[in-house]
Amino acid sequence: MGVRWAAEREGWKVSEMRVSDVGYVDGASSEGARTLQLPRLPLHLTVALSDQPPQRQVSVRENRRWRWLHEPKLRTLESVVWGSTPGEIRDRMHSQVLKGLVDMATLRNSILTAAFVGGMASFSAGQATTPSGATGKFTADQYKKALWMATRYFGALRSGEGPNWVLQDSKYPSSFVKDSIPGHNVSGGWFDCGDHVMFGQTQFYAAYILAKAYATFPSGFPDVYTGDYSDYKAAQSYTMADGVPDGIPDVLNELRYEADFFVKATPSPDTFVYQKGNGNLDHQYWVNAGYMSTLTIAQGGESDGSRPIFINPQDGVMPALCAATLAVMARVDPDSSRRATYLNHAKYAYQYAQSYSSTVADAEGGNFYQNIGGNGGLGGAAETVAAKLDAEVELYLSTKDASYLSAAQTHAQSVLFNGYYSPDWQNQSYFGVYNATYVINQKLTCSDTKKCDLATYLSNARNTVSSSNDNVSTYCQNDRALRGPESYAFLQALIQAQTGTFANDQFILNQVDYSLGANSANQTYLLGWNEDNKTQPGLIHSRNYYMNDNIAKSPTDAYSIPSKNKYFGALAPGALDGSYTTDITNVAIAEACGELNATFVADLGYIVSRLAPVTSLHPHSGASLSFSARSEGRTLVLSSSAPLQEVLVTDLQGRTLAHAMPAASSYRWTTGGPGLYLTRVRTADGWASSKVLVQ
């Protein structure tokens, strides 16, 4: 039990248990290392972690006590730290890392074997196991790499001054900085897909998915790089190792860039920007965004003024999802001034949405995005109800204003989803039903399981999975194939994190693993994912990837891809049979879009929260905030100099154990038993986090 727990905590799968009459750790089979002989210790447990011989980490459990040992030359053992639980050891080892006694990088990136007298446990590299026993096809570090790539892709979609990491260091490092409406600059935000228009139909949806994921399982989102990409610029290299953490989770940095544009897009309650650029003009030339900006307006550029900007649609979904995103940012961003700004403009967007109960197509009459009401879903009115409910729930969580809760409860009486479709930008009402059912615990009046029972809907999605179809869900297939599986996984992750039940981790892992290349064709759909010899997408419909500045060239011409774009991170829509296309103009399979990457990032964030949760959340930004966390027996006691607006308690696996909004300067919560607990609190002065050991 102890061996299995320790292995799974490090993200490895116990592949075999067998009897042995000698206690030893043998690394020869995996690393070519010598055998380390250990004394025969009845009922003692030995766990060894190794990176490259002759360095290895060893721990010995004696009488329910754990001792970490450092054995640099495989000859003598030197005691490092003691503790009563593996979690306590992990916590204490941080100080040892700072003193140079233990190499944490070696510890975290280890080949793991284990042995004890009377038995041998064998662990296989290449697979990770969640605390609930679900097994992934990749290691925890590989999932984190995929998360890094897919998150940073949003930086390649940045419009405006940026920085955009793909465009920086090029001849044209910025794009469409002249975007404006009378009296307001509205530059910034993300491009839609592989082109350079901002379509609100997908953009506001994508942003809400990312924000909701970060707010729900924050321990799944690490800080790898600097938000302005100055680390990569200085290194002149763009690998994961070249990133320099800046104290802000990467996904939050990407969300900030988008949210800052949302602020510009909502200058008042009666003004709302929903599209930037004309799709027909934009699609004329296969060039990067920086170069396109130098062309004329008629050519899709801005050399002679701002490109067309479209405002004030008779639409309720886009402004409602804008409001929901900003409301989330108003409680998760560590900067108090940003939180205030985001909340103010969330209210503007929500007020705008109140005037409409329908939806609109793109400004070109539906050439790119049709009106939801005529595109196969429930219709614009039903989708508007769900989006407004999302906004009301998020505003309530951020303000504790009972009027928002009341409005959400009212909308919950008529909220529905379409059980015959998979979630996407035009069928987003599933999240409204989720918020009503699981966040504000509102009983729905609907009795049709196809329209309001998410548990049944997701059960149907899981039931289409089998080994014969590579364990990917084929339920209600979408015209962009991976939209369905990745969205089902995200909905399942939200429910599990909210309810604290994790019975379907395997389903979530299966959907992500399929996209990463765990399929019969060995085909990955994540551009740049070079793990385990997966077959690359090769061609993808995303103009910034090619960095072409020759208007005479077409998508089907040959291109030399800049080396900095090796880990581009775009997820192609792909196919559910492991195939891919050689036709770059086949947008249903090859066009990379932010809304697809958003659900993929959300899924990966959940997986990382289960396999290797971030234990150091961003610090508070308010200099005046005084926060303490301690234990009194089995009770956690959190105290602050300012009222606690929000409290989140998780375990080391990232599972939410308590989530409250006390509106008081102290909070008490009785734990279920001994262990190390991660606490995170929000006040008007900022965020703070701490760890508390309960013995």
N, C-alpha and C positions, 0 to 999 in steps of 0.2 A: 504493500500500500504506500509506504513512504517513498520507495523508489519510483513508483509510478507517479506519485504526486510531484516529486521534485522534477522529474523529466517533463511532465506536462506543463509545469509552471514555467519551464524554460522554452516551451514551444516544440517539444519533441514527442513523437509517438512511440509508445511501448509496443514494439513489434513482436517480442517473444519473451516468454518466461520459461526457464528450464532449471533443472536441479543440477547443482555442482557441489562437489565435496571440498573444494578449495576456495578460499576467499581471495580474489585478486581482480585487478583491472587490467585488461589486455587491450591496448590500442593498436596492435599490429594489423588487425584486419582492415582498419579504416584509415590509419595515418602512417603505418609503417614504423610506429614507435615501439620501444622495448616494453616488455611486461614489467609492471610495477607490483612487486610482491608485498602483501600486507599481512600483518599478524592475524592469526585466527582469533576472532572476537565473537563469541557466541551472541546471537541476537543483535549484532551490530550491523549497521548499514553503511556501505561505502558508495559514494557517487563521484565519478571523475569526469571532468570536462577538459578537453584539450583543443587547441587551435593548431599550432605547428610544433612538433617536437623540437627541443626537449621541454618546452613550457607546458605545464598543465595545472589545473586547479583540482583539488581533492577535498571532499568533506567526509567526516566520519560522524555517525550518530551513535551516541553512547547513553543509555539509560534516559531516553527521551530528551537528551540535550544534543544540540548540533554544534559542531566545531568546524570552522573553515580552515583549511590547511593550504599552504603554498609550497609546492615542491618544484623548484626551478631546475634541478639537475637530475631528478628521478633517483636521488640517493637518500637525502635527509629530509625529514618533514619539519616544517616550522609553523607553529600555531599563529593564526592571524586574529580571528575574533570568535567569540562564543555567543550563543543565543538560545532561546527556548523554542523557537519555531523557525522554519526556513524563511518566512516573511521577515521576521526580526533580523535574521542574518543579512538578508538582502538590504534592508534599511541601513544597518550598521556598516555594511561594506562600502557605502558611499564615502564615508570618512577615510576608510583605508585607501580608497582610490586616490583621494586628494593627497594622501601622504606618500603615494607612490609604492605602497606595499602590495597592491593588487591591481592587475590590469583588467578593468571592467570590460574593455572592448574584447579582450580575449575570452572573458567569461561569457559574454553575450553571444559570441559568434563561435560556439564550440561544437565539436563533435562529442556526443555524450554517450558514455557507456556506464554500466553500474554493476556492482556485485555485492553479495553478502554471504556469510557462511551458511551453507545449507541451501542456497539458491543463487541463481544468476539471472539478471535482467539484461536483455540486449535491446539497444535503442538504435533506430535507423535514421540517418540523416535524410533530409528531403521531405519530411512530413511534419506537420504540427498538429497538436491536439488541444482542443479547448477544455476547460474544466468540466464541461458536461459530457466529455468523451467523443465529441465530433472530431473527425480527422480530415485535415486539409491535404492537398497534394503538394504543398510547398511549405517551406520553413517560415517561421515568424519574420525573419529578416527579409525574406523574399516578398512577403505580403507588404512589409513596410516600404520596400523599394517600389513596388507597384503603386502604392499609395502616394509616394513622393512624385513619381512620374505623372500619374493621373491628376494630382492636385496642381502641379506646376504647369500643366497644360493650360490652365486658365490664364496664366501669365503670358502665354503665346496668343491669347485671344484679346489682350488688352488693347483698347483703342485710346486715342488721346496722347497726352505727354508720356504716359507709362510710368516707369520703364516697362517695356515689353522685352522679355529676355531674348526672344528670337531676333527682334529688330535692333536691339542695342548693339553698338559697335559696327553697325552697318552704315551705309551712306545716308539712309533715311530712317533714323531711330525712332521717330514719332509718326503718328498718323491722325488725320482728321481732327486737328486741334481747333479748327474753325467752327465746328458744330455749334449752332446757336439758334435761339429763337429771340424775338424782340426783347431786349433788356437782359438776356441771360445766356451765358455760355453753358452748353450742355455736353461738352466733350467728355470722353472717358467711358467707362463701362467695358463690357465684353462684346466682341463680335458674336454673331449668331452661330455659325457653323464654320465651314471651310472658306467662307467668303468674308466680306467686310461691311455687311449691313447689320444693324441691330434691330432684330424683330422682337417686339415685346412679348409675343405669344409664347415663345420658348424661354426668353431671358428671365422673366420674373419667376417662372416656374423653376428653372434651374437654380436660381439664387435661393429660393425658399427651401429646396431640397437640401442644399449644402448647409444652410443656416440651421435647419431643423436637425440635421444629423449631428452637427457640432454641439448644439444645445443638449441633445439627448444622450450622446456618449462622448463627452469631451476627452476622456482618457484614451480615445482611439486616434487622436490627431497630434502627432509630434511636431516639434520645431526643428527642421533640418536646415533651412536656408533663410537668408535675409530677404525681407519683403520687397526691397527695391533691386534685388539681384546684383548688388554691388559686390557681393562675395564672388559670384561667378565672373563678373567683369574683371575683378582684380586678378583672379586666378587664370583668366583666359582659358578656362576649362569648365565644363558643364555637367560633370558627373555628380552623383549623390555625395561622394566624399568631398567635393569642393564646396559644398554648402557650409555656411557659418550661421548657427542659430542666432536669432535676434531677440529672443524672449517672448515671441508671439507665435502661436501655432501657425503652421504654413497655411492651412485652410482658412484661418481667420484673416491672415494677410490678404489672401485672394478675395475673400468676401468683403473686406474693407474697400478694396478698389471698386468693386461693384456697388457697394452701398453708398460710397461717396458720389457715384453717378446718380443713384436713385434719389439722393438729396437734391441734385441739380434738376432731375426730371420732375420734381414735385415742388416748384417754387412757391406754390400757394394751393389752397384747397380746390381751386377751380382751374388749375392748369396741370396737365399731365402729358409727358412725352412718352410716346409708345413705339415710335419707329424712327431710326436715323439712317438715311440713305435710301435710294431707290434701287430695288432689287434688279430691275431690268438694266439700269445703267451700270450698276456694280458688276454684273456678270459678263461684261463685254471683254475683259482682259484678264488673263491668267497671270497676274503679277501680285507681289506682296503688298501689304497695306501701306507701308511707308512710301513706296514708289507710286502707288495708285493715288495717294494724296496730292502728288505733284501734278496730276492730270487735271483737266478742266471738269467742271460740274457735269457737262454733257458726256464726259468719258468716265464718270463715276468718281472724280476727284474733287479737289477744293481749291485749286490754284486761283480761281476767280471768285471765291466766296464759299460760304457754307453750303454743303450739299443739302438736299431737301430734308427737313425735319418735320415729323408729323405729330400733332398734338391733339388732345381732347377727343378721344374716341368715345362713342356711345357703348362703353364696355365696362363691365363690373369685375371681371376676373383679373385682368392685368393690374389695375390699381390695388385690388384687394391682396393679391400675392406680393405686390411691392410693399404694401403696408405690413403684411405678415413678416416679410424678410427684415424690414427695418425695425420692427418691434422685437424680433429675436436679437438683432444686433444691439438694441438698446438695453439689453440685460446681459449679454455675454462679452461685449467689448470691454477690455480692461481700462480704457481711457474714459474718464467721466465726462469730458466735454463732447467727445464723440457720441457717447450714450445719449446725452441730452439732445444733440442735434438729430440723431437717428429717430428718437422718440417723437420729436416735434414733427418731422416729415412723415413718419408712419401715420400720424394722425391726419396730416394733409391728404395722404393717399387714401386712407380709409374714408375720409369725408367725400373725396371725389367719387369713390366706388359706390357710395350710398345712392347716387342719382340714377344708377343703371342696374338693370336686371337682365341684361342681354350681353352678347359678345359681338366682336367685329373680326373681319378678315384683315390681311395685311393691306397696306395702302395702295397696292397694285391690283386690288380686286380679287385677291385670293390666288394669284399666280404662284405664291410661295407658301402661304399659310391660309387655309380656308377658314371661314367662320365655323366655330365649334358647332353651332346650331345646325349646320348642314353637312357635317362631316362624320356622321356615323355614331356619335356618342349620345348621351342623354339629351343634349341640347344646351344652349347658352344659359337659359334660366336656371337649370339644375346645377350647372357648373359654377354659376355665380353665387348661388346659395352656399356651396361648399367653400369657395374661396373666401367669401365674407366671414364664414365661420372660422376659417383658419386665422384671418386677421384679428377677429374678436378674441379668440383664445390667446393668441400671442400678446395682444395688447393687454389683456387681463393679467397674464402671467408677469408682464413687465411693469404694470401700474397698480395692480390690485384694485382697480376701479370696477366696482360691482356692475356698473352699467354695461361694460363690455361682456361680462359673464352672462348677464341677463339676455343680451342680444344673441350671444352664441347659443344659449339654451333655447331661444326661440327658433333660430335657424336649424337647430338639431332636430326639431319636430318635422322638418321637411327635407333634410339632407339625404341624398341617395347617391349610389354609384352604379355603374353599368357592369354587371357581372359577366357580360359577354365580350368585354374588351380588356386589354391590359393597360396599366397606368402609363400615361405620357402627358404631354403638355395640353392636349385637347380632352383628355379624360383624367383630370387630376382630383376628382371629387372623392376618391378613396381616402385622401389625406384629411379631408373634412370629416368623413365618417370616423376615421381614426381619432382625430382630436375630440370629437363629440363623445365617442364610446370609451376611450381609454385615458384621455387627459382630464376632461371635466366630468367624466363618469355619468354622462347623460343617457338615460334609457331612451332609445329611439322608438317612435310609434310605428315605424315600418315593420311589417311582418314578412316581407318577401326577402328570403335569404339571398337571392340573386342581386338585390339592390342595396342591402344595408348590413349584411352579416359578413364582416371581414374574416372571421374565423373560418366560416364555410368556404368563402372565396379563396383563401390561401390554402385551405385543405385541398380544394380542387386543383390549384396550381401545383401543390406538392405531389398529388396523385398522378400527374402526367410524367413524373420523373421515373426513369428506369435505367438500368445499366445498358440496355440496348440503344438508348438515345443519349449516351454519355452523361446521364444524370442531370441534364438541363431541362427545365420546364418548357414544355411546348403548349401550355395552356393559352388559349386566346391569342394566337400568334399575331404579332404586329408587323407592319410593313418595314419597320426597322427592327430586325429580329431580336437583338439583345435588349431592347427596351423592356420587354416583358420579364425575362428572367431577373434582370438587375433590379427592376422595380418591385417584383414580388419579394425578392430578398430584402430590400430596404423596408418594405411594409412589415415583413416578419421581424426584422431587427428592431424596428420601432416598438412593436408590441412586446417583444421579449424584454427589451431594456426597461420599458415602462412597468411591466408586470413582475419582473424579476424571475421569470420562468424561461428556461433555455433549452426546451426539448427539441427545437428545430434548427439548431446551429448547423447540423450537417447539410440541411437544405441550402442554407445561406452560403456555406463554403462551396457546395457543388456548383452553384450558379456562377460564382466568381471564378472558381477553378476552371470551369469550361471556357470562360472568356480569356483566361490567361493561357490556355492551351492544353488543359487536361481533357483532351477529347481524342477520338479515334484517329483524327487527321494530324494530331500534334500541332494544330494551327492556333497561334495566339492572335487575338484581335487588338491587342494593346501595342501600338506602334513604338518600337524601341525595346520591347521586353525580350531580352536575350538570355533568359534563364533556361537551363535544362534543354538547350538546343531546340527551342520551339521554332516553328516556321513563321517568319515575319509576314505581316500584311504586305510589305513592299510598297505598293502604291496606295495613296490615300488622298481623298478629295479635301485638301486643306492647303490653300495657296501660300500661307506663310511658311509651311514646311519646306517648300522648294526655293523660296527666297529669289524668285525670278524677277528681273526688272526689265525684261524685253517684251514689249507689247505684241511683237510679231509671233511669239511662241504660243503654243496651245497646250492644253492639259495632256495630250497624248505624246508630246515631244519628250525626248530624253533629257534628264536633268542630273546634275551632280549635286547631291544633297550636302549642305554644309555639315561639317563634323559636329558642330555644337548642337545640332538637332537630332543626334543619335538617340537620345532618350526623350523623344518628343512627347510621349505620354497620351496621345489621342486614342480613344477607343473607337474602333470602327463599328458600325451597326452589325456587320457580320451576317452569319447564317447559323441555323440550328442543326446543320448536318456536317459541321467542320470544314465547309468549303469557303473559298474566298474568290474574289473576282480579279481579273486582269484588266478590267475596264474601269478606268478612273472616273469616268462620267456616270457610272452606275451608282448614283447617290444613295440608293436604298441599302447598299452593302458597304460602300466605300467612304461616304461623307462623314467626317468627324464633326460632332455637334456638342456644344456645351451641356445641353440637357441630358445627353446620354452619359457623358463623363461625370455629371453631378451625382447620378444614382450609383455609379460605379465607385466614386470616391466615398460616398456614404456607406456603401457595403464594406469597402476595405477598412474604413474607419471603425466600423463595428467589429470586424474581424480582429483588427489590431487591439481593440479594447478588450477582447477576450483572450488573446494570446500573449500580448506584451504591452499592457496598458501603460500609458504615460503616468508616472507617479509624481512628476514635478509640474504642476499646472502653472500657468502664467501668474506672476506676482501681482499684488494689488498696485494700483497706480496712484491712489490717494495718499499723500505723504502723512496725512493726519490720522490715518486708520490704525487703530491698535486692536489686534486680534489675538486671542489665545484659544487653544484647544487642549483639553486634558480629559482624563478618565477618572471617574469616581466609582470604583468597583466595575460593574458591567455597563455603566452609563457614560456616554460621551457628553461633555459639557463644553459648549462653544460660547465664547463671550466676545463682545466687540464694543468699541467706543461709540459706534453708531448703530442704529437699528439694522438688524439683519433682514434684508429684503428677500434673500434666497439662500437656502442651504442645500448642499448636495453631499451625501455620504456614499462612498463606493468602497468595494473591497479591492484587493490587488488585481483581480481579474477584470476590473472595470464595471462590475455589476452594480447597478444603482440599488442601494439598500434603503436610503431615505432621501426624500425630496420634499422640502417644505418652504413656505414663505411666511416666517413667523411674525415679521413686523415688530420685533422686540430686540433688545440688545443681547439677549442670551437665548440659547436653545439647548434642550436636553433630549437625548435619544438613547434608549436602552438597546444595547447590542444583543446579538444572539449567542455570543460567547467570546472567548479569547481570540486575539488576532490583531493585525495591523490594519487600521481603517484610514482611508483618505478622506479628508474633509475639505470642502470648498464653499466659501461664503461670499455673498455679494452685499455690499452696502452702497449708499449714495457716494461714498468716497472711492469705491473701487472693489476689486476682487482680492481675496487672500486665500491661501491654501495651507494645510498643515496635515501631518500624519499623527495619529494617536495610537499608542499600543495599549491594548486591553489584555491584562493577564488573568 
